[in-house]
Amino acid sequence: MEETKRRKYSLNKKAAAAALIILALVIGLVLIEENRSFWKTSSPVVTETTAEVPKEFARACDHAGTVQRIDYPAKDYTSGEKVTKPAYVYLPYGYDETEQYDVLYMMHGWQMRAQDFLEQPVQIKELFDHLIDSGMTRPFIAVCLTFDAKNEPQSYERSVEEFAQFHLELRNDAMPYLESQLATYADEPSLKGLKASRNHRAFAGFSMGAITAWHQFLFNLDLLRGYVIMSGNCWILGNNGGKNQPVKTVNALVKTIHKGWYKLTDYFIYACAGTSDPLYPDMDPQIQEMMKRQEFSGDNMIYALKEGGYHDLNAVREYLYNALPRIFPGDSPKISKEE
């Protein structure tokens, strides 16, 4: 009888010890996820200097696309008010409604409007024309949106309120409506159809639009594979969170990847800034932290700098010239440098 009791006591001690070990392992994994990454590595991401846009890409192209405005029903997610918002849409030369096209969604910076990217004298439309005509990219549609309910410059505080909610509008309003009107890879404009075609969709943002782009990675990664982040860090932890809290900010990005069970090939980021851009020092700490993580390797992320680049639309043209052949590669995707 005493021997049986001793055996039971011994088994109970072993079971309790095993349970404590398992609990410690679980807590350890949680702490790793909270503070770093499951797959931390020291492998650096690819870093490059951007190539200049060829001068001829500023001229009118023989095979020029068109720009049209499409108004869509949406909601001001800061107030719940129903609104109608404009999208300025670039359609490539020879656009055919029976075909399927990749889509680039674009977001402007503070004090800008949806149409500003495609208006003269910015020459981004001409850039798109030449990228496609030269075979550097395959034909794509570009959709320029605004986080502002009125598509007018607002106060800094108001703009911050609006871009923080834009991921809801993109998901619930803009993308379903616009892709019901355009020839994209979404067989149907439902959430199911949009998810199934995510590999043919990207989001590019400049300045405050770059902050908006990071939000799309966090909240709409299931709808967008590519990201062009131009001069801006992630503010999911508040104003300049990527600069002031780079580790926790990158943890949030990593959690999104783990939560969705995304593979390293399921997303691509082209993060870029100018060395004379005042927002470059704000962006760099976050990118440097990302470079330490296995989730952001040279295969799915490029960190590019424009030597002497400022915070302006000239830099935006150069970033797009370098990024888009990686996101929508054509028959001749190699970046051409002027002699």
C-alpha positions in Angstrom: 0.0 0.0 0.0 2.8 2.4 0.9 4.7 1.5 -2.2 1.6 2.3 -4.4 1.3 5.7 -2.7 4.9 6.4 -3.3 4.6 5.5 -6.9 1.5 7.7 -7.4 3.3 10.6 -5.6 6.3 10.2 -7.8 4.1 10.1 -11.0 2.3 13.2 -9.8 5.6 15.0 -9.2 6.8 14.1 -12.7 3.5 15.2 -14.3 3.6 18.5 -12.4 7.2 19.1 -13.5 6.3 18.3 -17.1 3.3 20.7 -16.9 5.6 23.5 -15.6 8.1 22.9 -18.4 5.3 23.1 -21.0 4.0 26.2 -19.4 7.5 27.8 -19.4 7.9 27.0 -23.0 4.6 28.5 -23.9 5.4 31.7 -21.9 8.8 31.8 -23.6 7.3 31.6 -27.1 4.8 34.3 -26.2 7.6 36.6 -25.0 9.7 35.9 -28.1 6.7 36.9 -30.3 6.1 40.0 -28.1 9.6 41.3 -28.2 11.3 39.9 -31.3 10.5 37.3 -33.8 10.3 33.5 -34.0 12.8 33.6 -36.9 15.2 36.4 -36.0 18.3 36.5 -38.3 21.1 38.9 -39.0 20.8 38.5 -42.8 20.6 42.0 -44.3 17.8 43.1 -46.7 18.9 44.2 -50.2 19.8 47.9 -50.1 20.2 49.9 -53.2 20.6 53.4 -54.6 17.7 54.3 -56.9 18.4 54.7 -60.6 17.3 58.0 -62.3 14.3 58.1 -64.5 15.4 58.3 -68.2 14.7 61.8 -69.6 12.6 60.4 -72.4 10.2 59.0 -69.8 9.0 62.6 -69.2 7.9 63.1 -72.8 4.5 62.1 -74.2 4.5 58.5 -75.1 3.3 57.3 -78.5 1.2 54.6 -76.8 -0.4 56.8 -74.0 -2.9 55.6 -71.5 -5.9 57.6 -70.3 -7.1 59.1 -67.0 -10.7 59.0 -65.9 -12.6 59.9 -62.7 -14.8 57.3 -61.0 -17.0 58.4 -58.1 -17.8 55.7 -55.6 -20.1 55.5 -52.5 -18.2 55.3 -49.2 -18.3 56.3 -45.6 -16.4 58.7 -43.4 -15.2 56.2 -40.9 -14.4 59.0 -38.4 -18.1 60.0 -38.2 -20.2 57.3 -39.9 -21.5 59.8 -42.5 -22.1 58.5 -46.0 -20.0 60.3 -48.6 -19.2 60.1 -52.3 -15.5 60.1 -53.1 -13.5 60.4 -56.3 -10.9 58.0 -57.6 -8.6 59.1 -60.5 -7.9 56.1 -62.6 -5.0 55.5 -65.0 -5.9 53.0 -67.8 -3.0 51.7 -69.9 -2.9 52.1 -73.7 -5.1 49.6 -75.4 -7.1 48.9 -72.2 -9.6 46.1 -72.9 -12.5 45.3 -70.6 -12.3 41.7 -71.6 -8.7 41.4 -70.3 -7.4 41.3 -66.7 -5.0 43.9 -65.3 -2.9 44.3 -62.1 -3.9 47.3 -59.9 -1.8 49.8 -58.1 -3.6 51.8 -55.5 -1.9 55.1 -54.7 -2.2 57.4 -51.7 -1.0 61.0 -51.6 0.7 63.0 -48.8 -0.6 65.7 -46.5 -2.2 68.7 -48.2 -2.6 66.8 -51.4 -5.6 65.5 -53.3 -6.5 62.3 -55.1 -5.8 63.7 -58.6 -2.5 65.3 -57.8 -0.3 62.3 -58.8 -1.8 62.2 -62.3 -1.9 65.9 -63.1 0.7 67.9 -65.0 3.5 68.8 -64.5 4.2 65.8 -62.3 4.6 63.4 -65.3 3.8 60.3 -63.3 1.2 59.4 -66.0 4.0 59.6 -68.7 6.2 57.5 -66.4 3.4 54.8 -66.3 3.0 55.0 -70.1 6.8 54.4 -70.7 7.2 51.7 -68.1 4.5 49.7 -69.9 5.5 50.6 -73.5 9.2 49.7 -72.8 8.2 46.3 -71.4 9.6 47.1 -67.9 6.2 46.4 -66.4 3.2 44.6 -67.7 0.1 46.8 -68.3 -1.5 47.8 -65.1 -4.3 50.1 -63.8 -3.4 52.8 -61.2 -6.1 54.1 -58.9 -5.4 57.3 -57.0 -7.4 57.7 -53.9 -7.7 60.1 -50.9 -8.1 59.4 -47.2 -9.9 62.8 -46.9 -13.7 62.7 -47.0 -13.8 66.0 -49.0 -10.7 65.5 -51.2 -9.4 68.9 -49.9 -6.4 69.8 -47.8 -7.3 69.5 -44.1 -5.5 70.3 -40.8 -2.7 67.9 -39.8 -4.8 66.6 -36.9 -7.8 65.9 -39.1 -5.7 64.2 -41.8 -4.2 61.9 -39.1 -7.7 60.9 -38.0 -8.7 60.1 -41.5 -5.7 58.1 -42.7 -5.9 56.0 -39.6 -9.3 54.7 -40.7 -8.7 54.5 -44.4 -8.0 50.7 -44.4 -11.7 50.2 -43.6 -12.8 52.3 -46.6 -10.4 50.6 -48.9 -11.6 47.2 -47.9 -15.4 47.8 -47.6 -16.1 50.6 -50.1 -13.3 51.6 -52.6 -11.9 48.3 -53.7 -15.2 46.4 -54.1 -16.9 49.2 -56.0 -14.0 50.2 -58.2 -13.0 46.6 -59.1 -16.6 46.0 -60.2 -16.1 48.8 -62.7 -12.6 47.8 -63.9 -11.0 44.8 -65.7 -8.9 43.4 -62.8 -8.0 39.8 -61.7 -10.9 39.8 -59.2 -13.5 37.4 -60.8 -16.0 39.0 -58.5 -15.7 42.2 -56.3 -16.6 40.3 -53.2 -14.2 39.8 -50.3 -13.6 36.3 -51.5 -12.8 37.4 -55.0 -10.5 40.2 -53.8 -8.6 37.8 -51.5 -8.1 35.3 -54.3 -6.6 38.0 -56.6 -4.3 39.6 -54.0 -1.1 38.7 -56.0 -2.2 41.2 -58.7 -2.6 44.2 -56.4 -0.3 46.7 -54.7 -0.5 49.9 -52.6 1.9 52.8 -53.0 2.0 55.8 -50.6 4.0 58.9 -50.2 4.6 60.8 -46.9 1.3 60.6 -45.0 0.3 58.2 -47.7 3.3 56.0 -46.7 1.9 55.9 -43.2 -1.4 54.9 -44.7 0.4 52.2 -46.7 1.8 50.6 -43.5 -1.7 50.4 -42.2 -2.8 48.5 -45.3 0.0 46.0 -44.6 -1.3 45.6 -41.1 -5.1 45.4 -41.9 -5.4 44.5 -45.6 -2.5 42.1 -46.2 -5.0 39.5 -47.4 -6.0 41.9 -50.3 -2.6 43.3 -51.3 0.7 41.7 -52.0 2.9 44.6 -53.0 3.8 47.8 -51.1 5.7 50.9 -52.2 6.5 52.9 -49.0 7.8 56.3 -49.9 9.2 58.4 -47.0 7.1 57.4 -44.0 7.2 55.1 -41.0 4.4 53.0 -39.4 2.3 54.9 -36.9 0.3 51.9 -35.5 1.8 52.8 -32.0 1.1 56.5 -32.5 2.9 59.5 -34.1 6.3 58.4 -35.4 6.0 55.1 -33.7 8.3 53.5 -36.2 11.0 56.0 -35.3 10.5 56.1 -31.5 9.5 52.4 -30.9 11.0 50.5 -33.8 11.1 47.1 -32.1 7.4 47.1 -31.0 6.4 48.6 -34.4 8.1 45.8 -36.3 6.6 43.2 -33.9 3.2 44.4 -35.0 4.1 43.9 -38.6 5.5 40.4 -37.8 2.3 39.5 -35.9 0.2 40.2 -38.9 2.4 37.9 -41.0 2.2 35.1 -38.4 -1.5 35.5 -37.8 -2.3 35.1 -41.5 0.3 32.2 -41.9 1.9 34.1 -44.8 4.9 32.7 -46.5 7.9 35.0 -47.2 6.9 35.0 -50.9 3.4 36.2 -50.1 4.3 39.9 -49.8 6.9 42.4 -51.2 7.9 45.8 -49.8 9.9 48.5 -51.6 10.7 51.0 -48.9 12.5 54.1 -50.1 13.5 57.7 -49.1 15.8 60.4 -50.2 19.0 61.1 -48.2 18.1 64.8 -48.1 14.5 64.1 -47.2 13.6 65.4 -43.6 11.6 62.2 -43.1 14.4 59.9 -43.9 15.7 59.8 -40.3 12.1 59.1 -39.1 11.8 56.1 -41.4 15.3 54.6 -41.0 15.1 53.2 -37.5 12.0 51.0 -38.3 13.6 49.8 -41.6 16.9 48.9 -39.8 14.9 46.9 -37.3 13.0 45.2 -40.1 16.3 44.3 -41.7 17.1 42.1 -38.7 14.1 39.9 -39.1 13.7 36.8 -41.2 10.3 37.9 -42.2 11.8 40.8 -44.2 14.6 39.3 -46.3 16.2 40.4 -49.5 13.7 38.3 -51.5 10.6 40.2 -50.3 11.9 43.6 -49.2 14.2 46.3 -50.8 15.4 49.3 -48.9 16.3 52.0 -51.5 17.8 55.4 -51.1 17.8 58.3 -53.5 21.1 60.2 -53.2 20.3 63.8 -52.4 16.6 63.1 -52.8 14.1 65.6 -51.3 10.6 65.2 -50.0 8.9 65.9 -53.3 7.1 64.4 -56.3 10.3 64.2 -58.3 11.5 61.7 -55.8 8.2 59.9 -56.0 8.6 59.4 -59.8 12.0 57.9 -59.3 10.8 55.5 -56.5 8.0 54.3 -58.7 10.3 53.9 -61.7 12.5 51.6 -59.6 9.7 49.8 -57.7 7.1 48.9 -60.2 9.2 46.6 -62.4 9.7 44.5 -59.3 6.0 44.4 -58.5 4.5 44.1 -61.9 7.5 42.9 -64.0 7.1 42.9 -67.8 9.1 41.3 -70.6 12.1 43.6 -69.9 11.9 44.4 -66.2 15.5 45.5 -65.8 16.0 49.1 -64.6 17.7 51.1 -67.3 20.3 53.7 -66.2 21.2 56.6 -68.3 24.7 56.5 -69.8 
